[in-house]
Amino acid sequence: MSRSEEAAAPVCLALTGRRILVTRAPGQASQLAERLRAFGATPILIPTIEIGPPASFAALDAALASLSGFDLVAFTSANAVEAFRERAQLLGLTPAPRRIAVVGPATARAVAAIGLCAEVVPPVFTAESLAQTIVQTLLPEAPGARILLVLAEQAPATLASALADAGASVTVAAAYCNRIPRASLAALADLFADPSKGPDAVTFTSASTAGNLIALLDAAGLTLPAAVVRASIGPVTSRALADLGLPPHLEAGEPTIAALAEALAGYFHAASRQKLY
């Protein structure tokens, strides 16, 4: 096969023989694992994050009870949507927000799965872009609009601050929290004990997965080997990695699971071609 033919060949099995550490929460890792297997990889599923209830549901319960008073409800993750649904069901409520905004397509699909429709989706799937889109689409027609943000307990104040600065009346309701799964400590210690058996790459799908992995490795007296490729799902996660002194080797073209798997395949495909030539 000529070099030009090689360049045009599909990257269908670019990850064959590669061991990829998947750090997503239990119950959410399968989609990424399947995508990686399709490229020939061997996924290693060790969660560095688990989803649990917030310290208090008081804010969310109050918001659900007065949902008609909000002009828009914004969800920053599929986890937030599911927690919103579960809490409403527990309270015997059938939520029907006037308008719904979501951070990206995965969250929009979660909204659709509970029988609702997301009207506002930003062009870039980040909190900053979501804030800008809401400001541009809602606030001009409804100055001082009441907005409910349903998100993780430890979520940065980026979205709430931007909306409040633009004149919105913002209510923040924690729907869930991200915790470090202590059970993963032994699994990670075993994985990284022998460098020859460690992963070729590790995927990070949120800032929490990044910070929690480093915390778990620190607890085990280990560090992430420099040779392990760090793959980020998007700019927010990339910034978190950079803040940890571990900037990513690659970032997905858009913050989706499919794009992350494709970016990894492209990275290793390019690396193998460089070795050939």
C-alpha positions, -999 to +999 in steps of 0.1 A: +000+000+000+014+034-010+017+062+015-012+081-001-034+049+001-023+045+037-034+081+045-068+075+029-074+041+047-100+042+074-089+044+110-112+014+117-088-006+140-063+021+149-065+011+186-058-026+182-036-037+210-041-005+230-052-006+266-074+024+274-083+034+309-120+046+311-126+067+342-164+074+338-189+066+365-203+031+368-233+027+346-220+054+322-187+038+310-202+012+286-209+036+258-173+048+256-160+013+261-181+001+232-168+029+210-132+020+219-137-017+212-150-008+178-116+007+171-099-024+184-090-012+219-091-031+252-110-008+276-101-009+313-130+003+333-120+018+367-143+047+377-128+077+393-162+092+399-195+080+412-229+097+413-247+102+447-273+124+462-264+160+472-261+170+509-296+184+507-325+183+482-341+213+497-333+237+469-344+213+442-376+203+460-386+239+465-379+246+428-399+216+417-428+228+438-428+262+421-416+253+387-442+274+369-426+305+383-394+299+362-390+312+327-364+286+319-348+255+334-312+247+324-296+213+328-258+209+327-256+171+324-277+140+317-271+132+354-289+164+364-319+155+342-322+120+357-319+133+392-346+160+384-369+133+371-364+110+401-370+137+426-401+149+408-414+114+408-407+109+444-426+141+452-455+130+430-450+159+406-452+160+368-428+188+359-435+208+328-410+236+324-419+266+302-385+263+283-355+241+287-319+247+280-292+221+279-254+221+277-252+197+248-267+168+227-263+141+254-282+162+279-308+170+252-313+132+246-318+127+284-344+155+284-362+138+255-361+105+273-383+119+301-408+133+276-396+169+275-380+190+248-349+211+250-353+244+230-320+260+238-287+241+229-255+261+226-232+258+195-203+248+217-211+223+245-197+242+275-212+261+304-197+294+290-214+288+256-247+278+273-247+311+293-240+331+262-268+314+243-293+319+270-283+356+273-287+360+236-320+341+231-340+346+263-329+378+281-336+403+253-373+392+253-375+386+291-352+410+311-348+397+346-360+362+336-362+337+364-338+308+356-334+275+374-301+258+371-301+220+378-266+208+383-240+190+404-234+201+440-198+210+433-204+226+399-184+258+393-203+291+395-195+300+359-230+296+345-249+311+374-225+341+376-227+348+338-265+347+339-268+369+370-244+394+356-266+396+325-296+405+347-313+371+352-327+360+385-309+327+391-318+298+413-293+270+417-305+236+427-281+208+434-295+175+420-266+152+426-229+151+437-198+136+423-179+114+447-146+096+446-152+058+446-127+046+472-131+010+459-111+021+428-080+028+448-068-008+449-077-014+412-057+017+402-027+007+424-027-027+408-030-013+373-001+011+376+021-012+398+038-027+367+045-001+339+046-029+313+009-037+321-004-002+325-027+016+300-015+032+268-040+061+274-065+073+299-098+091+290-111+120+309-148+130+304-151+157+330-130+179+353-140+156+382-126+124+365-093+142+361-090+156+397-103+123+412-078+101+393-049+122+405-063+121+441-066+084+440-031+079+426-018+103+453-035+082+479-018+051+465+016+068+464+017+068+426+018+094+398+003+091+363+032+080+340+042+106+315+040+080+287+003+075+292-016+095+266-041+118+283-073+122+262-098+150+271-134+152+260-134+190+258-121+224+268-134+224+304-118+190+311-086+201+293-083+232+315-087+210+346-059+187+334-037+218+327-044+231+362-032+198+375+000+201+355-011+174+331-022+191+299-040+166+275-022+151+245-054+153+226-089+169+229-120+157+212-133+178+183-166+182+202-174+172+238-191+139+230-182+102+237-181+094+200-157+123+192-135+113+221-131+077+208-125+090+173-099+115+185-080+087+203-082+065+172-069+094+151-040+101+175-027+065+175-033+061+138-011+092+132+015+079+157+017+045+139+021+062+105+049+084+118+068+052+129+063+037+095+078+066+077 
